[in-house]
Amino acid sequence: MGHGSGGKLSHELITSLFLRYFGNDKLNELTDSAIADLPECKLAFTTDSYVVDPVFFPGGNIGNLAISGTVNDLAVSGAVPLYLSASFIIEEGFDMEQLEEIVASMRDEAGRADIQIITGDTKVVRKGQCDKIFINTSGIGIIEKNAGHISGGKLAGPGDKIFVSGYLGDHAMAVLSARNELNISSNVTSDVAPLNQLIKSITNTGAIHYMRDITRGGLATILSELVQKRDFGVYILEKDIPMREEVLGFCELLGFDPLYLANEGKVMMVVDNEHAEEILYILRQHPLGKHAAVIGELVSEKPGRAVIESLTGGTRIINMLSGEQLPRIC
Amino acid sequence: MGHGSGGKLSHELITSLFLRYFGNDKLNELTDSAIADLPECKLAFTTDSYVVDPVFFPGGNIGNLAISGTVNDLAVSGAVPLYLSASFIIEEGFDMEQLEEIVASMRDEAGRADIQIITGDTKVVRKGQCDKIFINTSGIGIIEKNAGHISGGKLAGPGDKIFVSGYLGDHAMAVLSARNELNISSNVTSDVAPLNQLIKSITNTGAIHYMRDITRGGLATILSELVQKRDFGVYILEKDIPMREEVLGFCELLGFDPLYLANEGKVMMVVDNEHAEEILYILRQHPLGKHAAVIGELVSEKPGRAVIESLTGGTRIINMLSGEQLPRIC
């Protein structure tokens, strides 16, 4: 509890752990706010609280998830992520070695994403008042020239191709298999990864009309939101959606619809048709885009509707996730 | 649980509650990141997670606390607060009317502070996995010209006067009296308030050499940090510290040292001696600075030490809070 007091033990935790791993000229100042020089710009600002259960899962943990998730929210807005905050809510008695492992993986992921953690906060609550550890990261980035339109999706229109950057559902499966309650085991690891460098490789083509990272709510929710109040529809082909056999099998077994599975290192893009082949080529050069695929397109028929053609040729409408599929997936 | 799914119910909660209260042109876009135009500037960036227990206390609740606390972290850095993020972790079954009351008070406090909430996040965890509601707010602001030095305190030196902006300990007492366990009752209400306008009224004098809001760890911790590794000491007079009789009595009763009590609407300032009277005059014109007082000064004797002279004339050294006085005070 003393580590959350704001006094001496808090100070020790900050210097012996957080500064040791995250240290940089801005964070080291330990001022109430971090200070950074910025040029005149369009700033992107985002926040996410991470409550994933369990804290450690195959392929990652709550720490690198908290870095990647927020970096990806900036990147899909067409921003170059610059700085993150990190705020911890920790349950009294949480293992210090596990905390250090989480912090170390945050540092590593921040390095991969080429961003700095420049401000933070730690609260400790009594046993039973939170479940182990929750982490909030907020992020700021600068919108690149030629990328200002991506976030709103105003340029998206019929004929545009719909891309996903790789296999869907790996994160959801990895987290579920790490939960003892379901008694399933698998070799699938989470796809958690910062996508900013993959995304940067294609935003300057000017061909990206819209982008979203495919997290909670899955591909279905993003596609439903994309067509809401728009004068076009979405038509995708189930056969073209990249998914691992194992993830598909697991969905059948548990009755999950794979379209709603969460990912933490996958992006859905709407791409100008003329540049579709070029974009696919660039994406596949990148380790995080090797299995990128075109899964459908925007169509002028059925405006406001997202439709999927199944393996057997029938079609159905894709709706937003209703109710709740998997709690605490991120 | 469905409200945290990222799907339809999340969407409904966002539009029917968060947008209804916080709505503005940036938040309404509901993009992964909010986007704001910024001039070339020094940016201040800060974050805090709020876990106060109980969620409602005399004079405020976790919502306006989350706004004020983060606004104040920006303001004491010499920044004009511009934008906030708001991220909620909510326990399954938390009362919707209470949530609305919290959100409404966030809107009101944001209005008082003249800032906008432009991005957010909501997670819902199962019953027993968090204690009712935790809120993270992160904030960005622009450092004003002539205020760039405040945050680091580099200009602070012997002869400077130490100010506090009003009565100390009100927040701690209000929160404690709202906890049933201690069986105390009082009429004291929390001092939670956004201090940015009070602070703005004095930063352009150029006379403020250092500022901190007096939160967790209390005045003692701030003063200890101020003298750390510096070539001056602090000397304050207990008799000059503004405190309500009732708060003092309560400290005696419970054995608390008032120097360690948390506040959420009080600032400690180090002021150029030449401007001390002018600053005191300006502060006292403002409703939030009516009871501002000079409590001591920076001295060249005992460098690295903060010393207090008691009512009876004895002196003792002030140390950082060690251990933990009051958990979940903010």
Interface residues (C-beta under 8 A of the other chain):
Chain A: M1 G2 G4 S5 G6 G7 K8 L9 S10 H11 E29 T31 D32 S33 A34 I35 A36 D37 L38 P39 E40 C41 K42 L43 A44 F45 T46 T47 D48 S49 Y50 V51 D53 N72 D73 L74 V76 S77 A79 Y83 S85 A86 S87 F88 I89 I118 T119 G120 D121 K123 V124 V125 R126 G128 Q129 C130 D131 F134 N136 S138 G139 I140 G141 I143 G148 S151 G152 R212 D213 T215 R216 G217 T221 E225 Y260 A262 N319 M320 L321 S322 G323 E324 Q325 P327 R328
Chain B: M1 G2 G4 S5 G6 G7 K8 L9 S10 H11 E29 T31 D32 S33 A34 I35 A36 D37 L38 P39 E40 C41 K42 L43 A44 F45 T46 T47 D48 S49 Y50 V51 D53 N72 D73 L74 V76 S77 A79 Y83 S85 A86 S87 F88 I89 I118 T119 G120 D121 K123 V124 V125 R126 G128 Q129 C130 D131 F134 N136 S138 G139 I140 G141 I143 G148 S151 G152 R212 D213 T215 R216 G217 T221 E225 Y260 A262 N319 M320 L321 S322 G323 E324 Q325 P327 R328
